[in-house]
């Protein structure tokens, strides 16, 4: 069989069918001429008649010796590869796909050809039907170190970019991102961050579904994959890890992650607040408190700001209306009423309020015992005065102008809050604070008794004599005059 001195010419896609008769005629005239055979093979491939193309090729090989077969095969592969590159430059994705798919029959382990086929399958939107087998081949090749020695890194990076948009959790990313050369190559930073963000988003979905272990794993993977993400965005990832750890009751880990979040972005207020909460949870565990609910710790950052003026103050006197299990009482004893002469008076029925009617009666009956135990655990029980009874009755018996601040957290019914506020007014010192909890509490079946209604009525009536210094979940007022 003879070989032409001129390389085969690329077949125009639209002329594939028309050209086949002339190639066939050439083959009949010169059966040993390779050029017409390769051109006919390409024309058949473009006409999506690959089996016939294979028959033509086998007829060529049948007339050759072993060495000739090897040379002819290399020539065919080179011709098809050059042709495919031209189709790719012209964005003729379908023809490039048909051509390279045939090359894959000769070179099934060619990592670069497989990568190009993945890219073409994505462009042609046939990845799920056709591209996955080439992805499997590329993944298998790159699972071995020598695969990275053969790969075109520019091609690999481009394919990973496209794959990240449709399949960011494929094992190919793990294989690539664990490779030291890839991790140290800044060319791959963008796609690493793209995949990292996908894992972070997956974690958020798991978190929303309550699948905390899966959420934590996704957030950790995001952290491992990311490459030089900005400190602000990295702070958010650590925040996600901290939040998930806290919800898994792993407060030591939560503290570590949240601390890193704050260090990366001092303006990450959510991380700062949750860091305070994680440390508080660790502290309460260390003290062996028996708290069964937590409606308080969310307020600690606010209290740290507005009660700072009272920390360590001698003879500080505090009144708490509604103590439940003593969670807020213990925090005040440890973090605000730190002078040995400071005291707190706690007023509670220890029978629950209107909003606790559905609670287990045995649970309610044990409230006072838990309060007593927790106050004992605080180590400052001698500075606590407990008064059991209705605040509406007890407050009338307390001495006026006595308390530096009063915390109102009893019944949340608007009428009850309003009475507590009015009765507390003469008890708090001028320049003292009134702290109202649950300003945003709602009664769906009794909206006219929403807590805010009672508080707003008090504020409206006493507005010339008060200053609002904080308004959110809690409302904090300063008493300016009698």
Residue pairs with C-beta under 8 A, 6 or more apart in sequence:
1 31
1 32
1 33
1 34
1 60
1 63
1 64
1 68
1 72
2 30
2 32
2 33
2 34
3 33
3 34
3 35
3 75
4 33
4 34
4 35
6 35
7 35
7 79
8 35
8 38
8 39
8 42
8 79
9 39
10 42
10 82
10 83
10 86
11 19
11 39
11 42
11 43
11 46
11 83
13 46
13 87
13 92
13 94
13 95
16 42
16 43
16 44
16 46
16 47
17 43
17 47
19 39
19 43
20 40
20 43
20 44
20 47
23 36
23 37
23 39
23 40
23 43
24 36
24 40
26 33
26 35
26 36
27 33
27 36
27 37
27 40
30 36
31 63
32 63
34 60
34 72
34 75
37 56
37 57
37 59
37 60
38 75
38 76
38 79
40 53
40 56
41 53
41 56
41 57
41 76
41 102
42 53
42 79
42 80
42 83
42 99
44 50
44 52
44 53
44 56
45 53
45 98
45 99
45 102
46 95
46 98
46 99
48 98
50 98
50 101
50 102
53 102
54 105
57 76
60 72
61 69
61 72
61 73
64 72
73 106
76 106
77 103
77 106
77 107
80 99
80 100
80 102
80 103
81 100
81 103
81 113
83 99
84 95
84 96
84 99
84 100
84 103
84 116
87 93
87 95
87 96
87 99
88 96
88 116
88 120
93 120
93 123
93 124
94 124
96 116
96 120
97 117
97 120
97 121
97 124
97 126
100 113
100 116
100 117
100 120
101 117
103 110
103 113
104 110
104 113
104 114
104 117
104 134
107 113
108 137
109 137
109 141
111 137
111 138
111 141
111 142
111 147
111 150
111 151
112 150
112 151
112 152
112 155
114 134
114 135
114 137
114 138
114 141
115 134
115 138
115 151
115 152
115 155
115 156
115 159
116 155
116 159
117 131
117 134
118 127
118 131
118 134
118 135
118 138
118 159
118 162
118 163
119 155
119 158
119 159
119 162
120 131
121 127
121 130
121 131
121 134
122 131
122 162
122 163
122 166
124 130
127 135
127 166
127 167
135 163
135 170
135 172
138 159
138 172
139 170
139 171
139 172
139 175
141 147
141 150
141 151
142 148
142 151
142 172
142 175
142 176
142 179
143 175
148 179
148 181
148 182
153 185
153 187
154 187
156 176
157 187
157 188
157 191
160 172
160 173
160 176
160 188
160 191
160 195
161 190
161 191
161 194
163 170
163 172
163 173
164 173
164 191
164 194
164 195
164 198
165 194
168 194
168 195
168 198
168 199
169 198
169 199
169 202
173 195
173 225
176 182
176 188
177 183
177 188
177 192
177 195
177 224
177 225
182 188
183 227
186 227
188 227
189 227
189 228
192 225
192 226
192 227
193 225
193 226
193 227
193 228
193 229
195 225
196 221
196 222
196 223
196 225
196 226
196 227
196 229
197 222
199 218
199 219
199 221
199 222
199 225
200 218
200 219
200 222
200 236
200 237
200 240
202 218
203 214
203 215
203 216
203 217
203 218
203 219
203 222
203 240
203 244
204 215
204 240
206 212
206 214
206 215
206 218
207 215
207 240
207 243
207 244
212 244
212 247
212 248
213 248
215 240
215 244
216 241
216 244
216 245
216 248
219 237
219 240
219 241
219 244
220 241
222 237
223 237
223 238
223 241
226 234
226 237
229 237
231 264
231 265
232 264
232 265
232 268
234 264
235 260
235 261
235 262
235 264
235 265
235 268
235 271
236 261
236 265
236 268
238 257
238 258
238 260
238 261
238 264
238 271
239 257
239 258
239 261
239 268
239 270
239 271
239 274
241 253
241 257
242 253
242 254
242 255
242 256
242 257
242 258
242 261
242 271
242 274
242 275
242 278
243 254
243 274
245 251
245 253
245 254
245 257
246 254
246 274
246 277
246 278
246 281
251 278
251 281
251 282
251 285
252 282
254 274
254 278
254 281
255 275
255 278
255 279
255 282
258 271
258 274
258 275
258 278
259 275
261 268
261 271
261 275
262 268
262 271
262 272
262 275
265 271
272 301
273 298
273 301
276 297
276 300
276 301
276 304
277 297
277 298
277 300
280 297
280 300
280 331
281 297
283 334
284 291
284 330
287 330
287 377
287 378
288 377
289 327
289 330
289 374
289 377
290 325
290 370
290 373
290 374
291 325
291 327
291 370
291 374
292 325
292 363
292 370
293 324
293 325
294 327
295 324
295 327
295 437
295 438
296 327
296 328
296 331
297 327
297 331
298 473
299 328
299 437
299 473
299 474
300 331
302 470
302 472
302 473
302 474
302 476
303 331
303 335
303 336
304 335
305 470
306 433
306 435
306 469
306 470
306 476
307 332
307 336
307 405
307 433
310 316
310 336
310 337
310 404
310 405
311 335
311 336
311 338
312 338
312 339
313 339
313 342
313 404
314 339
314 341
314 342
315 339
315 341
315 342
316 336
316 337
316 339
316 341
316 342
316 343
316 404
317 342
317 343
317 344
317 345
317 402
317 403
317 404
318 332
318 336
318 337
318 342
318 343
318 344
318 345
318 403
318 404
318 405
318 406
318 407
319 344
319 345
319 347
319 398
319 402
319 403
319 405
319 406
319 407
319 424
319 427
319 428
320 328
320 329
320 332
320 344
320 345
320 346
320 347
320 406
320 407
320 409
321 347
321 348
321 391
321 395
321 406
321 407
321 408
321 409
321 410
321 420
321 424
322 347
322 348
322 353
322 391
322 407
322 408
322 409
322 410
322 411
322 437
323 329
323 346
323 347
323 348
323 371
323 386
324 348
324 367
324 371
325 367
325 370
325 371
325 374
326 346
326 370
326 371
326 374
326 375
326 378
327 374
328 407
328 409
329 344
329 346
329 371
329 374
329 375
329 378
329 384
330 374
330 375
330 377
330 378
332 344
332 407
333 344
333 375
333 378
333 380
333 383
333 384
334 378
334 380
336 342
337 343
337 344
337 380
337 383
340 383
342 383
343 383
343 384
343 385
344 383
344 384
344 385
345 384
345 385
345 387
345 398
345 403
346 371
346 384
346 385
346 386
346 387
347 387
347 389
347 391
347 394
347 395
347 410
348 368
348 371
348 386
348 387
348 388
348 410
349 388
349 389
349 390
350 364
350 367
350 368
350 371
350 388
351 364
351 367
352 359
352 364
352 367
353 410
353 411
353 412
353 413
353 416
354 411
354 412
354 413
354 416
355 411
355 412
355 441
355 443
356 364
368 388
371 386
372 386
375 381
375 384
375 386
378 384
387 394
391 410
391 411
391 419
391 420
391 423
392 416
392 419
392 420
392 423
395 420
395 423
395 424
395 427
396 423
398 427
399 427
400 426
400 427
401 426
401 427
401 428
401 429
401 430
402 427
402 429
403 427
403 428
403 429
403 432
404 428
404 429
404 432
404 433
405 428
405 432
405 433
405 434
405 435
406 424
406 427
406 428
406 432
406 433
406 434
406 435
407 435
407 437
408 417
408 420
408 421
408 424
408 434
408 435
408 436
408 437
409 436
409 437
409 438
410 416
410 417
410 420
411 417
411 420
412 438
412 441
412 443
412 451
413 443
413 446
413 449
413 451
413 454
414 448
414 449
414 450
414 451
414 452
414 453
414 454
414 455
414 457
415 449
415 454
416 454
417 436
417 451
417 454
417 455
417 458
418 454
418 455
418 457
418 458
421 434
421 436
421 454
421 455
421 458
422 458
424 434
425 434
425 462
425 479
426 482
428 434
428 479
429 479
430 479
430 480
430 481
430 482
431 478
431 479
431 480
432 478
432 479
433 469
433 476
433 477
433 478
433 479
434 466
434 476
434 477
434 479
435 474
435 475
435 476
436 451
436 455
436 474
436 475
436 476
436 477
437 473
437 474
438 451
438 473
438 474
439 451
439 452
439 455
439 471
439 472
439 473
439 474
439 475
440 451
440 452
440 473
441 450
441 451
441 452
442 450
442 451
443 449
443 450
455 475
459 466
459 468
459 475
459 477
464 481
465 479
465 480
465 481
465 482
466 477
466 478
466 479
466 480
467 477
467 478
467 480
468 475
468 476
468 477
469 476
469 477
469 478
470 476
